Amino acid sequence: MQVGTRDNEAISSEGALVMAGFGLEYRSMDWRGATDVLFLDLDIEKLYGQPGHLSSEINPIHHFMIRDNNITAIVLRMVAEAKEYCESGALYAQSLSAALAAYISSHYTSRPAPSRRTAKFSHAQSNRIQEFVNAHLADDISLRDLASTAQLSPSRFAEIFKHTFECAPHQYVIHRRIAVAMRLLAETSLPISEITQLTGFSDQSHLTTVFRKVTNTTPRQYQLARCNA
């Protein structure tokens, strides 16, 4: 493998990572033997909302054939979500990207971003976020959409959100969707297919999977139980 003007050679095995910062050119790669390779292009600059500031502060330095179980775990979750055609929506996928960016920034940069004191949203900001989520449950909410309500970068927003609501943004949205689905199942005669659309799930199967995980029952079983109560 030629990186810039240097040649690197190593025996690779499952889970090995090669990390390249912005501007580092891979001129050629020569794989010998059966190899599955995943290329991941992570736009840390966009996630941090710092155009033109990447190379001096949060640009990862080059690492060759390293291992990091935390990176592997996040990337495997990304792969699993991609294989499901991003069934969980933009917010979950972007939250994974933000988590990976934050981890790389704090562990693999030549000058990691300075530590910041724990912050929380104000009461007004929290209300604005909650109102936005409730008004857009049927939409594919993105992390950038949510961050714009607080005028923050996606990465900073996700960090403060977790301190404020004690869960990740995508977890909060999922629980709001399930809460609304439960109310609609109990109080209306709407078909489950329509409730699926109103609560922003990709399809009825996705609603059923998440509903069961949260409530230990299915939407149909919950609806029947409430009707017979």
KAFENGI-V990668 format. One record per pair of residues at least 12 apart in sequence whose C-alpha atoms are under 8 Angstrom apart, sorted by the first residue. I is the first residue (numbers start at 1). J is the second residue. Records with the same first field share a line. If there is no record, write none. Layout:
I: J  J
This chain:
1: 26  27  28  29  30
2: 26  27  28  29
3: 24  25  26  27  28
4: 24  25  26  27
10: 65
12: 65
15: 67  72
16: 65  66  67
17: 63  64  65  66  67  68
18: 62  63  64  65  66
19: 60  61  62  63  64
20: 60  61  62  63
21: 59  60  61  62
22: 55  59  60
42: 97  101
44: 58  59  101
45: 58
47: 98  101  153  154  155
48: 153  154  155  156
49: 152  153  154
56: 111
57: 109  110  111  112  113
58: 105  109  110  111  112  113
59: 105  109  110
60: 104  105  108  109  110
61: 108  109  110
71: 100  103
74: 96  99  100
77: 96
78: 93  96
81: 93
87: 202  206
88: 201  202
89: 140  141  142  202
90: 140  141  142  143
91: 140  141  142  143  169  170
92: 170
94: 142  143
95: 143  158  168  169  170
98: 154  155  158
99: 155
101: 155
102: 155
118: 160  163
119: 160  163  164
120: 160  161  163  164
121: 160  161  164
125: 149  150
128: 149
129: 146  149  150
132: 146  149
133: 173
134: 176
137: 173  177  198  199  200
138: 197  198  199  200  201
139: 200
140: 200
143: 158  169
177: 199  200
178: 199  211  214
180: 199
181: 195  196  199
182: 219  222
185: 219  222  223  226
186: 222  223  226  227
192: 204  219  220
207: 219
